[in-house]
Amino acid sequence: MGRVVVEVMPKPEILDPQGKAVAGALPRLGFGQFTSVRQGKRFELEVDGDVTPEVLEAAAQAAATVLSNPVIEDVVRVADIEADAAATVASSGTVA
């Protein structure tokens, strides 16, 4: 069974009240190094079998038409979770 991750973020020109609230809370909780926060959405789509280029293309189409509101959101990532995790381990030596 394969899994595809889709990440959606508000467009830069759209206000993000949840992100602003988190950004305001972080310094009070001892995390003063962060200056801005944008909050988005993450979807994990499971498929029978491997994630193929055709599956990734279908996920991208679903992301653009169903999983996001193209008026106020951008699809920022569509990826095979397993391939992405393997690349992360290979480049950093630890799982991100």
N, C-alpha and C positions, 0 to 999 in steps of 0.2 A: 504494500500500500504506500503510495506517495503522498506528499503534502506540498501544497503551494502556499506561500505567504503573499498577501496583498497588503500594502500599507498605503493609507490615504491621509493626507494632511490638508488643513484649511489653506486656501490660496493666501499668499503673503498680504494681499490688500484687505483680507477679511479679518475683522476683529476676532480675537480668541479669548473670551472671558475666562474660560477654564484655565488656559495657559497663564493668563495674568494672575489668577488666584494662586496657582502653584508657585509662580515666580515670586509673589509676595510672601508666601509662607516659607520658602526655602531658606532665606537668610535668618529668619526667626528660629529655625530649627538647626542652625549651625552650618548651613551649606551656602555661604556667601560668595563662592567662586562662580556661581551661575548668574548670568545677567538677563537671560530671556528664556522663556519656555513657550513652546507651541505644542498643543495636545492634538493628536490625531487618532486614527483607528487602525487596528490590525485585524486582518481576517486570515484564518488558516483553512484552506480548502483541501479535503482529502479526496483522493482518486484511487480507483482500483488499478493496480499495476504501477509502472514507473511513470515519472513525470517526463513527458516528451515535449518537444517544441510545439506540437499541436495542442497539448494540454496547457502549456504556458500561454499560447496565443488565445485560447478559449478563456483562460483566467483573466487575461488582460482585457478582453472584450467584456466579460462580466464585470470587471472592476470599473470600466468606463461607463457602463450602462446601468448597472444594478447596485454595485457596492459603494459608489460615490455619487455625489451630486456635482456634476461638472460645472455648475454655476458658481459654487463656493469652495469646491475641493479639487485637489490634484491627486492623481494616482502617482505615488513617488517610487513604488517598488512592486514588482511581481517577480517572484523567484522560487525555485525549488529549494525547500527548507534543507533537505539533506545535502545537496551540493553546496549550498551557502554555508552550512555548518562545517563541512569538510574544508572549504576554502579558508574559513576563519581559523580553524585549528592549524592548518598548514602554514598560515602566515604568522600566527602569533604564538603557537605552541600551547595555547590554552583555549578552552571553549568560551566564547563570548556570551 
